[in-house]
Amino acid sequence: MNLKSKKVVVKKSAASLCEFLSNVQNFEHLMPESISKFEIIREDAFVFALKGMPEIALEVKEVNAPSSVVLGAISDKIPFTLEGNITAIDDANSEAELLFSGEFNSMMAMMVKGPITKFIETLAENLEKI
């Protein structure tokens, strides 16, 4: 299953935005209001939970400065990645798009598509506000 957020303009240079997304502590500022847990578990990893959903642990898998940051699930039970693609607009602005990619059976995909779509849209909207 592959999902995309809308593209948003962020008032940061591409390099600055890439650095921001590479620091897992910054994801706490991007999370939806319905977050019930956010905890840094390593320098490059965090765990979070949304109300009514199981905990999800993510770690930074790859950084291709200044154009992308890839986070991935730590657990193999639900393998997925969340990629932030960054395009420079000028020295002070960039465009970001979040891509979710996961391997789910069709039943699971139907159940999680709506919540995950809403989640990545909220992350993108909050990214636009930083």
CNS distance restraints for C-alpha pairs under 8 A (distance, minus, plus):
assign (resid   1 and name CA) (resid 100 and name CA) 7.84 0.50 0.50
assign (resid   1 and name CA) (resid 101 and name CA) 5.69 0.50 0.50
assign (resid   1 and name CA) (resid 102 and name CA) 5.26 0.50 0.50
assign (resid   1 and name CA) (resid 103 and name CA) 6.20 0.50 0.50
assign (resid   1 and name CA) (resid 104 and name CA) 6.80 0.50 0.50
assign (resid   1 and name CA) (resid 109 and name CA) 6.89 0.50 0.50
assign (resid   2 and name CA) (resid  99 and name CA) 7.12 0.50 0.50
assign (resid   2 and name CA) (resid 100 and name CA) 5.58 0.50 0.50
assign (resid   2 and name CA) (resid 101 and name CA) 4.50 0.50 0.50
assign (resid   2 and name CA) (resid 102 and name CA) 6.61 0.50 0.50
assign (resid   3 and name CA) (resid  99 and name CA) 5.77 0.50 0.50
assign (resid   3 and name CA) (resid 100 and name CA) 5.04 0.50 0.50
assign (resid   3 and name CA) (resid 101 and name CA) 6.56 0.50 0.50
assign (resid   3 and name CA) (resid 117 and name CA) 6.74 0.50 0.50
assign (resid   4 and name CA) (resid  97 and name CA) 7.08 0.50 0.50
assign (resid   4 and name CA) (resid  98 and name CA) 5.76 0.50 0.50
assign (resid   4 and name CA) (resid  99 and name CA) 4.60 0.50 0.50
assign (resid   4 and name CA) (resid 100 and name CA) 6.32 0.50 0.50
assign (resid   4 and name CA) (resid 117 and name CA) 7.67 0.50 0.50
assign (resid   4 and name CA) (resid 120 and name CA) 7.65 0.50 0.50
assign (resid   5 and name CA) (resid  97 and name CA) 5.82 0.50 0.50
assign (resid   5 and name CA) (resid  98 and name CA) 5.21 0.50 0.50
assign (resid   5 and name CA) (resid  99 and name CA) 6.52 0.50 0.50
assign (resid   5 and name CA) (resid 117 and name CA) 7.34 0.50 0.50
assign (resid   5 and name CA) (resid 120 and name CA) 5.85 0.50 0.50
assign (resid   5 and name CA) (resid 121 and name CA) 5.20 0.50 0.50
assign (resid   5 and name CA) (resid 124 and name CA) 6.59 0.50 0.50
assign (resid   6 and name CA) (resid  97 and name CA) 6.18 0.50 0.50
assign (resid   6 and name CA) (resid  98 and name CA) 7.66 0.50 0.50
assign (resid   6 and name CA) (resid 121 and name CA) 6.82 0.50 0.50
assign (resid   6 and name CA) (resid 124 and name CA) 7.16 0.50 0.50
assign (resid   7 and name CA) (resid  95 and name CA) 6.45 0.50 0.50
assign (resid   7 and name CA) (resid  96 and name CA) 5.54 0.50 0.50
assign (resid   7 and name CA) (resid  97 and name CA) 4.65 0.50 0.50
assign (resid   7 and name CA) (resid  98 and name CA) 7.79 0.50 0.50
assign (resid   7 and name CA) (resid 124 and name CA) 7.60 0.50 0.50
assign (resid   8 and name CA) (resid  95 and name CA) 5.50 0.50 0.50
assign (resid   8 and name CA) (resid  96 and name CA) 5.37 0.50 0.50
assign (resid   8 and name CA) (resid  97 and name CA) 6.56 0.50 0.50
assign (resid   8 and name CA) (resid 124 and name CA) 6.58 0.50 0.50
assign (resid   8 and name CA) (resid 125 and name CA) 7.22 0.50 0.50
assign (resid   8 and name CA) (resid 127 and name CA) 7.73 0.50 0.50
assign (resid   8 and name CA) (resid 128 and name CA) 5.84 0.50 0.50
assign (resid   9 and name CA) (resid  93 and name CA) 6.88 0.50 0.50
assign (resid   9 and name CA) (resid  94 and name CA) 5.75 0.50 0.50
assign (resid   9 and name CA) (resid  95 and name CA) 4.47 0.50 0.50
assign (resid   9 and name CA) (resid  96 and name CA) 6.42 0.50 0.50
assign (resid   9 and name CA) (resid 128 and name CA) 5.90 0.50 0.50
assign (resid  10 and name CA) (resid  17 and name CA) 7.85 0.50 0.50
assign (resid  10 and name CA) (resid  93 and name CA) 5.74 0.50 0.50
assign (resid  10 and name CA) (resid  94 and name CA) 5.37 0.50 0.50
assign (resid  10 and name CA) (resid  95 and name CA) 5.94 0.50 0.50
assign (resid  10 and name CA) (resid  96 and name CA) 7.03 0.50 0.50
assign (resid  10 and name CA) (resid 127 and name CA) 6.72 0.50 0.50
assign (resid  10 and name CA) (resid 128 and name CA) 4.91 0.50 0.50
assign (resid  10 and name CA) (resid 129 and name CA) 7.29 0.50 0.50
assign (resid  10 and name CA) (resid 130 and name CA) 7.20 0.50 0.50
assign (resid  11 and name CA) (resid  92 and name CA) 6.08 0.50 0.50
assign (resid  11 and name CA) (resid  93 and name CA) 4.60 0.50 0.50
assign (resid  11 and name CA) (resid  94 and name CA) 6.63 0.50 0.50
assign (resid  11 and name CA) (resid 128 and name CA) 7.53 0.50 0.50
assign (resid  11 and name CA) (resid 130 and name CA) 7.39 0.50 0.50
assign (resid  12 and name CA) (resid  16 and name CA) 5.85 0.50 0.50
assign (resid  12 and name CA) (resid  17 and name CA) 5.71 0.50 0.50
assign (resid  12 and name CA) (resid  91 and name CA) 7.98 0.50 0.50
assign (resid  12 and name CA) (resid  92 and name CA) 5.15 0.50 0.50
assign (resid  12 and name CA) (resid  93 and name CA) 4.79 0.50 0.50
assign (resid  12 and name CA) (resid  94 and name CA) 6.10 0.50 0.50
assign (resid  13 and name CA) (resid  17 and name CA) 6.08 0.50 0.50
assign (resid  13 and name CA) (resid  88 and name CA) 6.60 0.50 0.50
assign (resid  13 and name CA) (resid  89 and name CA) 7.99 0.50 0.50
assign (resid  13 and name CA) (resid  90 and name CA) 7.09 0.50 0.50
assign (resid  13 and name CA) (resid  91 and name CA) 5.42 0.50 0.50
assign (resid  13 and name CA) (resid  92 and name CA) 4.56 0.50 0.50
assign (resid  13 and name CA) (resid  93 and name CA) 4.94 0.50 0.50
assign (resid  13 and name CA) (resid  94 and name CA) 5.59 0.50 0.50
assign (resid  14 and name CA) (resid  18 and name CA) 6.05 0.50 0.50
assign (resid  14 and name CA) (resid  66 and name CA) 5.57 0.50 0.50
assign (resid  14 and name CA) (resid  67 and name CA) 6.88 0.50 0.50
assign (resid  14 and name CA) (resid  86 and name CA) 6.19 0.50 0.50
assign (resid  14 and name CA) (resid  87 and name CA) 6.37 0.50 0.50
assign (resid  14 and name CA) (resid  88 and name CA) 5.06 0.50 0.50
assign (resid  14 and name CA) (resid  91 and name CA) 7.88 0.50 0.50
assign (resid  14 and name CA) (resid  93 and name CA) 7.05 0.50 0.50
assign (resid  14 and name CA) (resid  94 and name CA) 5.35 0.50 0.50
assign (resid  14 and name CA) (resid  95 and name CA) 7.88 0.50 0.50
assign (resid  15 and name CA) (resid  19 and name CA) 6.21 0.50 0.50
assign (resid  15 and name CA) (resid  65 and name CA) 6.55 0.50 0.50
assign (resid  15 and name CA) (resid  66 and name CA) 4.63 0.50 0.50
assign (resid  15 and name CA) (resid  67 and name CA) 7.76 0.50 0.50
assign (resid  16 and name CA) (resid  20 and name CA) 6.15 0.50 0.50
assign (resid  16 and name CA) (resid  66 and name CA) 7.95 0.50 0.50
assign (resid  17 and name CA) (resid  21 and name CA) 6.22 0.50 0.50
assign (resid  17 and name CA) (resid  66 and name CA) 7.83 0.50 0.50
assign (resid  17 and name CA) (resid  86 and name CA) 7.67 0.50 0.50
assign (resid  17 and name CA) (resid  94 and name CA) 7.72 0.50 0.50
assign (resid  18 and name CA) (resid  22 and name CA) 6.09 0.50 0.50
assign (resid  18 and name CA) (resid  63 and name CA) 7.96 0.50 0.50
assign (resid  18 and name CA) (resid  65 and name CA) 6.16 0.50 0.50
assign (resid  18 and name CA) (resid  66 and name CA) 5.40 0.50 0.50
assign (resid  18 and name CA) (resid  67 and name CA) 6.84 0.50 0.50
assign (resid  18 and name CA) (resid  68 and name CA) 6.55 0.50 0.50
assign (resid  18 and name CA) (resid  69 and name CA) 6.61 0.50 0.50
assign (resid  18 and name CA) (resid  86 and name CA) 7.24 0.50 0.50
assign (resid  19 and name CA) (resid  23 and name CA) 6.54 0.50 0.50
assign (resid  19 and name CA) (resid  65 and name CA) 7.86 0.50 0.50
assign (resid  19 and name CA) (resid  66 and name CA) 7.90 0.50 0.50
assign (resid  20 and name CA) (resid  26 and name CA) 6.55 0.50 0.50
assign (resid  21 and name CA) (resid  26 and name CA) 6.85 0.50 0.50
assign (resid  21 and name CA) (resid  27 and name CA) 7.37 0.50 0.50
assign (resid  21 and name CA) (resid  69 and name CA) 6.59 0.50 0.50
assign (resid  21 and name CA) (resid  84 and name CA) 7.68 0.50 0.50
assign (resid  22 and name CA) (resid  60 and name CA) 6.96 0.50 0.50
assign (resid  22 and name CA) (resid  63 and name CA) 7.00 0.50 0.50
assign (resid  22 and name CA) (resid  69 and name CA) 6.34 0.50 0.50
assign (resid  23 and name CA) (resid  27 and name CA) 7.75 0.50 0.50
assign (resid  23 and name CA) (resid  44 and name CA) 7.13 0.50 0.50
assign (resid  24 and name CA) (resid  28 and name CA) 7.93 0.50 0.50
assign (resid  24 and name CA) (resid  40 and name CA) 7.50 0.50 0.50
assign (resid  24 and name CA) (resid  43 and name CA) 7.40 0.50 0.50
assign (resid  24 and name CA) (resid  44 and name CA) 6.01 0.50 0.50
assign (resid  24 and name CA) (resid  45 and name CA) 6.24 0.50 0.50
assign (resid  24 and name CA) (resid  46 and name CA) 6.62 0.50 0.50
assign (resid  24 and name CA) (resid  59 and name CA) 7.90 0.50 0.50
assign (resid  24 and name CA) (resid  60 and name CA) 7.65 0.50 0.50
assign (resid  25 and name CA) (resid  40 and name CA) 6.85 0.50 0.50
assign (resid  25 and name CA) (resid  46 and name CA) 7.85 0.50 0.50
assign (resid  26 and name CA) (resid  30 and name CA) 7.12 0.50 0.50
assign (resid  27 and name CA) (resid  31 and name CA) 6.33 0.50 0.50
assign (resid  28 and name CA) (resid  38 and name CA) 6.62 0.50 0.50
assign (resid  29 and name CA) (resid 126 and name CA) 7.59 0.50 0.50
assign (resid  30 and name CA) (resid 122 and name CA) 7.61 0.50 0.50
assign (resid  30 and name CA) (resid 123 and name CA) 5.19 0.50 0.50
assign (resid  30 and name CA) (resid 124 and name CA) 7.88 0.50 0.50
assign (resid  30 and name CA) (resid 126 and name CA) 5.17 0.50 0.50
assign (resid  30 and name CA) (resid 127 and name CA) 6.22 0.50 0.50
assign (resid  31 and name CA) (resid  35 and name CA) 6.64 0.50 0.50
assign (resid  31 and name CA) (resid 122 and name CA) 7.26 0.50 0.50
assign (resid  31 and name CA) (resid 123 and name CA) 6.05 0.50 0.50
assign (resid  31 and name CA) (resid 126 and name CA) 7.62 0.50 0.50
assign (resid  32 and name CA) (resid 119 and name CA) 7.16 0.50 0.50
assign (resid  32 and name CA) (resid 122 and name CA) 6.11 0.50 0.50
assign (resid  32 and name CA) (resid 123 and name CA) 7.09 0.50 0.50
assign (resid  34 and name CA) (resid  50 and name CA) 5.61 0.50 0.50
assign (resid  34 and name CA) (resid  51 and name CA) 5.78 0.50 0.50
assign (resid  35 and name CA) (resid  48 and name CA) 7.35 0.50 0.50
assign (resid  35 and name CA) (resid  49 and name CA) 5.89 0.50 0.50
assign (resid  35 and name CA) (resid  50 and name CA) 4.27 0.50 0.50
assign (resid  35 and name CA) (resid  51 and name CA) 6.07 0.50 0.50
assign (resid  36 and name CA) (resid  48 and name CA) 7.50 0.50 0.50
assign (resid  36 and name CA) (resid  49 and name CA) 5.52 0.50 0.50
assign (resid  36 and name CA) (resid  50 and name CA) 5.25 0.50 0.50
assign (resid  36 and name CA) (resid  51 and name CA) 5.56 0.50 0.50
assign (resid  37 and name CA) (resid  47 and name CA) 7.57 0.50 0.50
assign (resid  37 and name CA) (resid  48 and name CA) 5.02 0.50 0.50
assign (resid  37 and name CA) (resid  49 and name CA) 4.97 0.50 0.50
assign (resid  37 and name CA) (resid  50 and name CA) 6.98 0.50 0.50
assign (resid  38 and name CA) (resid  46 and name CA) 7.12 0.50 0.50
assign (resid  38 and name CA) (resid  47 and name CA) 5.80 0.50 0.50
assign (resid  38 and name CA) (resid  48 and name CA) 4.36 0.50 0.50
assign (resid  38 and name CA) (resid  49 and name CA) 6.77 0.50 0.50
assign (resid  39 and name CA) (resid  46 and name CA) 5.56 0.50 0.50
assign (resid  39 and name CA) (resid  47 and name CA) 5.33 0.50 0.50
assign (resid  39 and name CA) (resid  48 and name CA) 6.41 0.50 0.50
assign (resid  40 and name CA) (resid  45 and name CA) 6.14 0.50 0.50
assign (resid  40 and name CA) (resid  46 and name CA) 4.26 0.50 0.50
assign (resid  40 and name CA) (resid  47 and name CA) 6.46 0.50 0.50
assign (resid  41 and name CA) (resid  45 and name CA) 5.66 0.50 0.50
assign (resid  41 and name CA) (resid  46 and name CA) 5.13 0.50 0.50
assign (resid  41 and name CA) (resid  47 and name CA) 6.85 0.50 0.50
assign (resid  42 and name CA) (resid  46 and name CA) 6.74 0.50 0.50
assign (resid  44 and name CA) (resid  59 and name CA) 5.55 0.50 0.50
assign (resid  44 and name CA) (resid  60 and name CA) 5.51 0.50 0.50
assign (resid  45 and name CA) (resid  57 and name CA) 7.15 0.50 0.50
assign (resid  45 and name CA) (resid  58 and name CA) 5.56 0.50 0.50
assign (resid  45 and name CA) (resid  59 and name CA) 4.03 0.50 0.50
assign (resid  45 and name CA) (resid  60 and name CA) 6.40 0.50 0.50
assign (resid  46 and name CA) (resid  57 and name CA) 5.66 0.50 0.50
assign (resid  46 and name CA) (resid  58 and name CA) 5.56 0.50 0.50
assign (resid  46 and name CA) (resid  59 and name CA) 6.49 0.50 0.50
assign (resid  47 and name CA) (resid  55 and name CA) 6.59 0.50 0.50
assign (resid  47 and name CA) (resid  56 and name CA) 5.48 0.50 0.50
assign (resid  47 and name CA) (resid  57 and name CA) 4.07 0.50 0.50
assign (resid  47 and name CA) (resid  58 and name CA) 6.23 0.50 0.50
assign (resid  48 and name CA) (resid  55 and name CA) 5.54 0.50 0.50
assign (resid  48 and name CA) (resid  56 and name CA) 5.48 0.50 0.50
assign (resid  48 and name CA) (resid  57 and name CA) 6.47 0.50 0.50
assign (resid  49 and name CA) (resid  53 and name CA) 6.28 0.50 0.50
assign (resid  49 and name CA) (resid  54 and name CA) 6.02 0.50 0.50
assign (resid  49 and name CA) (resid  55 and name CA) 4.42 0.50 0.50
assign (resid  49 and name CA) (resid  56 and name CA) 6.20 0.50 0.50
assign (resid  50 and name CA) (resid  54 and name CA) 7.35 0.50 0.50
assign (resid  50 and name CA) (resid  55 and name CA) 7.49 0.50 0.50
assign (resid  56 and name CA) (resid  73 and name CA) 7.22 0.50 0.50
assign (resid  57 and name CA) (resid  73 and name CA) 5.79 0.50 0.50
assign (resid  57 and name CA) (resid  74 and name CA) 5.62 0.50 0.50
assign (resid  57 and name CA) (resid  75 and name CA) 7.15 0.50 0.50
assign (resid  58 and name CA) (resid  71 and name CA) 6.14 0.50 0.50
assign (resid  58 and name CA) (resid  72 and name CA) 5.33 0.50 0.50
assign (resid  58 and name CA) (resid  73 and name CA) 4.59 0.50 0.50
assign (resid  58 and name CA) (resid  74 and name CA) 5.54 0.50 0.50
assign (resid  59 and name CA) (resid  71 and name CA) 5.37 0.50 0.50
assign (resid  59 and name CA) (resid  72 and name CA) 5.52 0.50 0.50
assign (resid  59 and name CA) (resid  73 and name CA) 6.48 0.50 0.50
assign (resid  59 and name CA) (resid  74 and name CA) 6.31 0.50 0.50
assign (resid  60 and name CA) (resid  69 and name CA) 7.44 0.50 0.50
assign (resid  60 and name CA) (resid  70 and name CA) 6.05 0.50 0.50
assign (resid  60 and name CA) (resid  71 and name CA) 4.44 0.50 0.50
assign (resid  60 and name CA) (resid  72 and name CA) 6.47 0.50 0.50
assign (resid  61 and name CA) (resid  69 and name CA) 7.90 0.50 0.50
assign (resid  61 and name CA) (resid  70 and name CA) 5.53 0.50 0.50
assign (resid  61 and name CA) (resid  71 and name CA) 5.27 0.50 0.50
assign (resid  61 and name CA) (resid  72 and name CA) 5.99 0.50 0.50
assign (resid  62 and name CA) (resid  69 and name CA) 5.91 0.50 0.50
assign (resid  62 and name CA) (resid  70 and name CA) 5.05 0.50 0.50
assign (resid  62 and name CA) (resid  71 and name CA) 7.08 0.50 0.50
assign (resid  63 and name CA) (resid  68 and name CA) 6.03 0.50 0.50
assign (resid  63 and name CA) (resid  69 and name CA) 4.57 0.50 0.50
assign (resid  63 and name CA) (resid  70 and name CA) 6.33 0.50 0.50
assign (resid  64 and name CA) (resid  68 and name CA) 5.11 0.50 0.50
assign (resid  64 and name CA) (resid  69 and name CA) 6.25 0.50 0.50
assign (resid  65 and name CA) (resid  69 and name CA) 7.60 0.50 0.50
assign (resid  66 and name CA) (resid  86 and name CA) 7.07 0.50 0.50
assign (resid  67 and name CA) (resid  85 and name CA) 5.89 0.50 0.50
assign (resid  67 and name CA) (resid  86 and name CA) 4.67 0.50 0.50
assign (resid  67 and name CA) (resid  87 and name CA) 6.22 0.50 0.50
assign (resid  68 and name CA) (resid  83 and name CA) 6.87 0.50 0.50
assign (resid  68 and name CA) (resid  84 and name CA) 5.40 0.50 0.50
assign (resid  68 and name CA) (resid  85 and name CA) 4.58 0.50 0.50
assign (resid  68 and name CA) (resid  86 and name CA) 5.65 0.50 0.50
assign (resid  69 and name CA) (resid  83 and name CA) 5.73 0.50 0.50
assign (resid  69 and name CA) (resid  84 and name CA) 5.20 0.50 0.50
assign (resid  69 and name CA) (resid  85 and name CA) 6.88 0.50 0.50
assign (resid  70 and name CA) (resid  81 and name CA) 6.70 0.50 0.50
assign (resid  70 and name CA) (resid  82 and name CA) 5.85 0.50 0.50
assign (resid  70 and name CA) (resid  83 and name CA) 4.33 0.50 0.50
assign (resid  70 and name CA) (resid  84 and name CA) 6.36 0.50 0.50
assign (resid  71 and name CA) (resid  81 and name CA) 5.57 0.50 0.50
assign (resid  71 and name CA) (resid  82 and name CA) 5.11 0.50 0.50
assign (resid  71 and name CA) (resid  83 and name CA) 6.13 0.50 0.50
assign (resid  72 and name CA) (resid  79 and name CA) 7.57 0.50 0.50
assign (resid  72 and name CA) (resid  80 and name CA) 5.84 0.50 0.50
assign (resid  72 and name CA) (resid  81 and name CA) 4.22 0.50 0.50
assign (resid  72 and name CA) (resid  82 and name CA) 6.16 0.50 0.50
assign (resid  73 and name CA) (resid  78 and name CA) 7.22 0.50 0.50
assign (resid  73 and name CA) (resid  79 and name CA) 5.87 0.50 0.50
assign (resid  73 and name CA) (resid  80 and name CA) 5.70 0.50 0.50
assign (resid  73 and name CA) (resid  81 and name CA) 6.40 0.50 0.50
assign (resid  74 and name CA) (resid  79 and name CA) 8.00 0.50 0.50
assign (resid  75 and name CA) (resid  79 and name CA) 6.80 0.50 0.50
assign (resid  78 and name CA) (resid 102 and name CA) 7.60 0.50 0.50
assign (resid  78 and name CA) (resid 103 and name CA) 7.29 0.50 0.50
assign (resid  78 and name CA) (resid 104 and name CA) 7.46 0.50 0.50
assign (resid  79 and name CA) (resid 102 and name CA) 5.90 0.50 0.50
assign (resid  79 and name CA) (resid 103 and name CA) 6.08 0.50 0.50
assign (resid  80 and name CA) (resid 100 and name CA) 7.20 0.50 0.50
assign (resid  80 and name CA) (resid 101 and name CA) 5.45 0.50 0.50
assign (resid  80 and name CA) (resid 102 and name CA) 3.98 0.50 0.50
assign (resid  80 and name CA) (resid 103 and name CA) 6.46 0.50 0.50
assign (resid  81 and name CA) (resid  99 and name CA) 7.97 0.50 0.50
assign (resid  81 and name CA) (resid 100 and name CA) 5.82 0.50 0.50
assign (resid  81 and name CA) (resid 101 and name CA) 5.31 0.50 0.50
assign (resid  81 and name CA) (resid 102 and name CA) 6.42 0.50 0.50
assign (resid  82 and name CA) (resid  98 and name CA) 6.76 0.50 0.50
assign (resid  82 and name CA) (resid  99 and name CA) 5.64 0.50 0.50
assign (resid  82 and name CA) (resid 100 and name CA) 4.62 0.50 0.50
assign (resid  82 and name CA) (resid 101 and name CA) 6.57 0.50 0.50
assign (resid  83 and name CA) (resid  98 and name CA) 5.56 0.50 0.50
assign (resid  83 and name CA) (resid  99 and name CA) 5.02 0.50 0.50
assign (resid  83 and name CA) (resid 100 and name CA) 6.46 0.50 0.50
assign (resid  84 and name CA) (resid  96 and name CA) 6.58 0.50 0.50
assign (resid  84 and name CA) (resid  97 and name CA) 5.82 0.50 0.50
assign (resid  84 and name CA) (resid  98 and name CA) 4.62 0.50 0.50
assign (resid  84 and name CA) (resid  99 and name CA) 6.48 0.50 0.50
assign (resid  85 and name CA) (resid  96 and name CA) 5.55 0.50 0.50
assign (resid  85 and name CA) (resid  97 and name CA) 5.28 0.50 0.50
assign (resid  85 and name CA) (resid  98 and name CA) 6.28 0.50 0.50
assign (resid  85 and name CA) (resid  99 and name CA) 7.66 0.50 0.50
assign (resid  86 and name CA) (resid  94 and name CA) 6.66 0.50 0.50
assign (resid  86 and name CA) (resid  95 and name CA) 5.66 0.50 0.50
assign (resid  86 and name CA) (resid  96 and name CA) 4.63 0.50 0.50
assign (resid  86 and name CA) (resid  97 and name CA) 6.76 0.50 0.50
assign (resid  87 and name CA) (resid  94 and name CA) 5.54 0.50 0.50
assign (resid  87 and name CA) (resid  95 and name CA) 5.06 0.50 0.50
assign (resid  87 and name CA) (resid  96 and name CA) 6.47 0.50 0.50
assign (resid  88 and name CA) (resid  93 and name CA) 6.54 0.50 0.50
assign (resid  88 and name CA) (resid  94 and name CA) 4.36 0.50 0.50
assign (resid  88 and name CA) (resid  95 and name CA) 6.32 0.50 0.50
assign (resid  89 and name CA) (resid  93 and name CA) 5.43 0.50 0.50
assign (resid  89 and name CA) (resid  94 and name CA) 4.77 0.50 0.50
assign (resid  89 and name CA) (resid  95 and name CA) 6.64 0.50 0.50
assign (resid  90 and name CA) (resid  94 and name CA) 6.75 0.50 0.50
assign (resid  96 and name CA) (resid 124 and name CA) 7.63 0.50 0.50
assign (resid  97 and name CA) (resid 124 and name CA) 7.06 0.50 0.50
assign (resid  98 and name CA) (resid 120 and name CA) 6.67 0.50 0.50
assign (resid  98 and name CA) (resid 124 and name CA) 6.85 0.50 0.50
assign (resid 100 and name CA) (resid 120 and name CA) 7.74 0.50 0.50
assign (resid 104 and name CA) (resid 108 and name CA) 5.82 0.50 0.50
assign (resid 104 and name CA) (resid 109 and name CA) 5.48 0.50 0.50
assign (resid 105 and name CA) (resid 109 and name CA) 6.04 0.50 0.50
assign (resid 106 and name CA) (resid 110 and name CA) 6.23 0.50 0.50
assign (resid 107 and name CA) (resid 111 and name CA) 6.50 0.50 0.50
assign (resid 108 and name CA) (resid 112 and name CA) 6.20 0.50 0.50
assign (resid 109 and name CA) (resid 113 and name CA) 5.70 0.50 0.50
assign (resid 110 and name CA) (resid 114 and name CA) 7.82 0.50 0.50
assign (resid 112 and name CA) (resid 116 and name CA) 5.90 0.50 0.50
assign (resid 113 and name CA) (resid 117 and name CA) 5.95 0.50 0.50
assign (resid 114 and name CA) (resid 118 and name CA) 6.22 0.50 0.50
assign (resid 115 and name CA) (resid 119 and name CA) 6.04 0.50 0.50
assign (resid 116 and name CA) (resid 120 and name CA) 6.19 0.50 0.50
assign (resid 117 and name CA) (resid 121 and name CA) 6.17 0.50 0.50
assign (resid 118 and name CA) (resid 122 and name CA) 6.16 0.50 0.50
assign (resid 119 and name CA) (resid 123 and name CA) 6.30 0.50 0.50
assign (resid 120 and name CA) (resid 124 and name CA) 6.15 0.50 0.50
assign (resid 121 and name CA) (resid 125 and name CA) 6.13 0.50 0.50
assign (resid 122 and name CA) (resid 126 and name CA) 6.08 0.50 0.50
assign (resid 123 and name CA) (resid 127 and name CA) 6.05 0.50 0.50
assign (resid 124 and name CA) (resid 128 and name CA) 6.30 0.50 0.50
assign (resid 125 and name CA) (resid 129 and name CA) 6.77 0.50 0.50
assign (resid 126 and name CA) (resid 130 and name CA) 6.70 0.50 0.50
